[in-house]
Amino acid sequence: MKERAKELKAGKARTSRAKAADGEADLLAKVAEMPDEDRVLAEGIHALVKKVAPDLTAKTWYGMPAYAKDGKVVLFFQGAGKFKARYATLGFNDAAALDDGDMWPTSFALTALTPAVASRIEALIEKATA
C-alpha cells in the first residue's frame, strides 16, 4: 500500500506526457530491482506488451509493473519474490476484455517465458486490449 501511495503522489505532479515517460522509467527501475528470475520474466512481458499493444501506458501499480489503457490498469506482473511465492503471476483486471461466458481466468502462474508461453501471452494481450 505504501508503494501505491507513492505512485499516486508522484502522478499528481506530472503532466500527461511526463506521466507516460516517467511511468515507463518507474516500471523499468522496479524491474531492475527484482531478483534475476522475476526480472527476466518482467523484461519479457514488457517486450511482449510493447510489441503487441504499444498504445498501453507502462506504469507501476502497487510497486509492480502494469500496463494501462485510458488510465485503467489492464494487465500487471507480480514477481514471485514480492510475496515469497513459488511462481510469478501475470494478471488481468476487469478493464481487460477477456470475458468468455460465465467464468474465465484473470491471472496466470508464470515460471518461464518459453516461445509457447510468449505466444499465449501475446494472444491474451491482443484479446485484452481489443
C-alpha positions as CSV (number, residue, x, y, z in Angstrom):
1,M,0.0,0.0,0.0
2,K,2.9,2.3,0.7
3,E,4.1,1.8,-2.9
4,R,0.7,2.7,-4.2
5,A,0.5,5.9,-2.1
6,K,3.9,7.0,-3.5
7,E,2.7,6.3,-7.1
8,L,-0.4,8.4,-6.6
9,K,1.5,11.2,-5.0
10,A,4.1,11.2,-7.8
11,G,1.4,11.0,-10.5
12,K,-0.4,14.2,-9.4
13,A,2.6,16.3,-10.1
14,R,3.2,15.1,-13.7
15,T,1.7,16.2,-17.0
16,S,0.1,13.6,-19.2
17,R,3.2,13.3,-21.4
18,A,5.5,13.2,-18.5
19,K,3.4,10.6,-16.8
20,A,3.8,8.2,-19.7
21,A,7.6,8.7,-19.9
22,D,8.1,8.7,-16.1
23,G,5.7,5.7,-15.8
24,E,7.9,3.6,-18.1
25,A,11.0,4.8,-16.3
26,D,9.5,3.9,-13.0
27,L,8.5,0.5,-14.3
28,L,11.9,-0.3,-15.7
29,A,13.5,0.8,-12.4
30,K,11.3,-1.6,-10.4
31,V,12.1,-4.4,-12.9
32,A,15.8,-3.7,-12.4
33,E,15.4,-4.2,-8.6
34,M,13.8,-7.6,-9.0
35,P,15.6,-10.9,-8.3
36,D,17.0,-12.4,-11.5
37,E,14.2,-14.9,-12.2
38,D,11.5,-12.3,-11.8
39,R,13.5,-9.6,-13.7
40,V,13.9,-11.9,-16.7
41,L,10.1,-12.6,-16.8
42,A,9.2,-9.0,-16.3
43,E,11.5,-7.8,-19.1
44,G,10.0,-10.4,-21.4
45,I,6.5,-9.4,-20.5
46,H,7.4,-5.7,-21.1
47,A,8.8,-6.6,-24.5
48,L,5.6,-8.5,-25.4
49,V,3.4,-5.7,-24.3
50,K,5.4,-3.1,-26.3
51,K,5.2,-5.4,-29.4
52,V,1.6,-6.4,-29.2
53,A,0.0,-3.3,-27.6
54,P,2.3,-0.3,-27.8
55,D,-0.6,2.0,-27.0
56,L,-0.8,0.8,-23.5
57,T,0.8,3.0,-20.9
58,A,3.6,1.4,-18.8
59,K,3.4,2.3,-15.1
60,T,3.9,0.8,-11.6
61,W,0.9,-0.4,-9.7
62,Y,1.4,-1.3,-6.1
63,G,5.1,-1.4,-6.9
64,M,4.8,-3.9,-9.7
65,P,4.9,-3.5,-13.5
66,A,1.5,-2.7,-15.0
67,Y,0.0,-1.5,-18.3
68,A,-3.0,0.8,-18.6
69,K,-5.4,1.8,-21.3
70,D,-7.3,5.1,-20.8
71,G,-6.0,5.3,-17.2
72,K,-7.2,1.9,-16.2
73,V,-4.8,-1.0,-15.5
74,V,-5.4,-3.8,-18.0
75,L,-2.6,-6.2,-17.1
76,F,0.1,-6.5,-14.4
77,F,3.0,-8.6,-13.5
78,Q,3.7,-9.7,-9.9
79,G,7.1,-11.2,-9.2
80,A,7.4,-14.3,-7.1
81,G,9.9,-12.6,-4.8
82,K,7.5,-9.9,-3.8
83,F,5.4,-12.2,-1.7
84,K,7.8,-15.2,-1.5
85,A,5.6,-17.2,-3.7
86,R,6.8,-20.2,-5.8
87,Y,5.7,-18.5,-9.1
88,A,5.2,-15.1,-10.6
89,T,1.8,-14.0,-11.7
90,L,0.5,-12.3,-14.9
91,G,-2.9,-10.8,-14.1
92,F,-5.6,-9.0,-16.0
93,N,-8.0,-6.6,-14.4
94,D,-11.7,-6.1,-15.3
95,A,-10.7,-3.4,-17.9
96,A,-9.3,-6.3,-20.0
97,A,-11.8,-7.7,-22.5
98,L,-11.2,-11.3,-21.6
99,D,-14.9,-12.1,-20.8
100,D,-15.8,-15.6,-22.0
101,G,-19.1,-16.9,-20.8
102,D,-19.8,-17.1,-17.1
103,M,-16.3,-17.9,-16.0
104,W,-12.7,-17.1,-17.3
105,P,-9.2,-16.9,-15.8
106,T,-7.9,-13.5,-14.9
107,S,-4.4,-14.4,-13.6
108,F,-1.9,-16.9,-14.6
109,A,1.1,-18.6,-12.8
110,L,4.3,-17.9,-14.7
111,T,7.6,-19.8,-14.2
112,A,9.3,-19.5,-17.6
113,L,8.8,-17.4,-20.8
114,T,9.2,-20.1,-23.4
115,P,8.2,-19.4,-27.1
116,A,4.9,-21.2,-26.5
117,V,4.1,-19.2,-23.3
118,A,5.1,-16.0,-25.1
119,S,2.7,-16.8,-27.9
120,R,-0.2,-17.5,-25.4
121,I,0.6,-14.2,-23.6
122,E,0.6,-12.3,-26.9
123,A,-2.9,-13.7,-27.7
124,L,-4.1,-12.7,-24.2
125,I,-2.8,-9.2,-24.6
126,E,-4.4,-8.8,-28.0
127,K,-7.7,-10.0,-26.6
128,A,-7.5,-7.9,-23.5
129,T,-6.9,-4.7,-25.5
130,A,-9.3,-5.3,-28.3
